[in-house]
Amino acid sequence: MVKHGLKLMILGFAAANLGAATITPALNSKSEANKFQVWRDEAVRALAARPDANSVATAAALGFTNSYAVPSAAPAALQLIARASEMAPDSGAIGWLHLQLCTATPGCDSRDVATVLRWVDPDNGAAWLSQLSTAHRDRDTVEIDRVLADMARGSRFDLYYNRIMVLMFDALSAVRRELPRGVVASDRAKLTALAGVANAEIIPPLSPLIDSCRVSTASSGRREDCLKLAKIMQRGDTVIVQMVGFSIERRLVAPDSKEAKSVAERRRLLEWRSTAVGKLDSSILPWTQNARARTRLAEMRLKPREEDVCIALLREHKMPLEPTEIHP
């Protein structure tokens, strides 16, 4: 299921950073696929029975992956994430996951969920994305301008990616003895499977934002709001958000300007760091993969931004933080 036009780009960055671009681990046979489905169903059952919000939210995320193939699975997942949100009303991460699952489900009214998230995390411009998508679909230019102005007043643009990954990993670890053995058993396999879930479920459609800013004119208030928002996104918590921020600004400045050159250099640096970490992961020996996964997870606990995790991993391995020549 392709949620939006940037999905291939998103999955490409996911593959570079963790070697995980699918909802499930690489399965080489029908038997392995069946075993994974059994493992997932047992994980949802075990997690849903626990009394903490993080476990219930993880059950919802794992359960929702099945809805891509079986739409009838979505209502149960939505009930779980709604329960998790009630258990942790101040959690921006769980509120974000709730909003994304609702938005991805036909017939689910996300307006109240989005309002709650904006109350919990008013500085996060990403909390307005679902409302922008609706206005873009309806071609309501007045509403698009209003929402973009609200988004530009934020100070962050976060998808809570690292926080959701960590809470799901910890929740699964807590029920590991209740799950079938030999399936998603290692830390590396668990992190890979969860990265697939996260990439599919917590990265929202960004094409309405790109399209809305593309039609900005040089003298319009929308252009100024889009430029402000682009700079906020360039400090976002995920590489894909940063890349979209660079793309929006590049379209709004003169091609031969100092600003355009700066955007190109910063984008190239981010791409280089992301690719370098991906190569680092792909070159490790099989018996060191679990240790590497634990190292990555430890950095994700400390750092909410994906780029900062990349920098930390490069430093740990005494690798340069930028190419020899970063200028185009």
Disulfide bonds with the S-S distance in Angstrom:
Cys102-Cys108 2.01
Cys213-Cys226 2.11
